[in-house]
Every structure is written in C-alpha cells, then in structure tokens.
Amino acid sequence: MKIRVGPGIWLLVGGLICIVVLVLGLFVIDFPQKSKVGNIDRDITDVESSIQQERNRLNQLKQYEKDPDQFKRQIDVLKERVPDTVELSDIIQQIDHSAEEAGLDFFSFTPKVPVKADSYYVVSCEAVFNGRYFNIVEFFNHIERLPRTVKVVSLELIAVDTGLPYLQMTIKLEAYFTTNQGISQIVGE
C-alpha cells in the first residue's frame, strides 16, 4: 500500500524545517553574539568610568600644582587634630569647656588605659553630664568643632528628675594620638 503525500504535508514539513533552522540559528548565532555585545558594553562602561576617574585625578593634580603648599597645611591640620601625646588634661579641659559653653553640668570623667590601634593610639573615656535636651544638642555641636579629634562612640540618656526636664547624658568617647608618650602617667607607672 502506497501512502500519498499531498502538497499540504510538504508545506507543513518545509515550515517545520524552517522553524528548526531559525531556532538553531538563534541559539548558534544570535544569542552568543548578544552575550558578546553585553560583555563589550560592560567593558565600555568600565573603560569610561576609568577614564572619568583619571580625568578627576588629573584635575586634582592640576589643583595641587597651582598650590603645592596645601599638603603641608593639610598635614599641619592633621597634626593639630591628632597630637603626638595623649594630653589627657587637654581632653578634659576641652570637653569641660564644650559642656560649659552648651550649658551642661559636667558631672564625671573616667578615662581608660590607652591602647594601640594600627599606627596610632586610642584613649577611651566615659563622661557624664546633666542638662536639658537642647543643651545636649549644643554640646555635640561644640564637640564637632574641637581643635582635637574626639569621636563619640555611644550615648545614653536618662531622665533625672520627674519635676524638671533634666536629662543625664553618659557618653563614651575616643581621642586619638600618635605616640606612646604620656601613657605611663595615666597608668601610674
């Protein structure tokens, strides 16, 4: 028995072959090319950002060329903000002055033994103050403007008196210095 194939079947087989060739063409030619284009786009973006960084660096170097002494000024500012010795009395005096200017009562100050951290030393301290909320806000404004770098690492507020809006503020702060000179005075050696 012979099967007769009509022209519609050949059209269907031809259409299926075209679809298979088209799908294979997409997987073999088109999709790999799109991924290459995506990789090239990423490379172009990376190169453009690198060029922008170098332009920024060039502009910065041009500024430095106009004023070569600015490095010395920046180093002098850093030396002032991070002194060589611990100078604990200076820290206490600056904190006390900031509290007085803000209208806070300086209640207590407890330093800890300084520790070495990388290429500098850190002295951690705990200070307790009494005052109102806005006095505390003003105190932190004064702390930011201190000539020495002092970093507040924690803050605790407690309501002191039920009749008056006074708060007790306990802060833990860190001050930095570059050499171990003066540490023996704190430790009591």
Secondary structure by P-SEA (a helix, b strand, c coil): cbbbbcaaaaaaaaaaaaaaaaaaaaacccaaaaaaaaaaaaaaaaaaaaaaaaaaaaaaaaaaaaccaaaaaaaaaaaaacccccaaaaaaaaaaaaaaaacccccccccccccccccbbbbbbbbbbbbcaaaaaaaaaaaaacccbbbbcbbbbbbccccccbbbbbbbbbbbbcccccccccccc
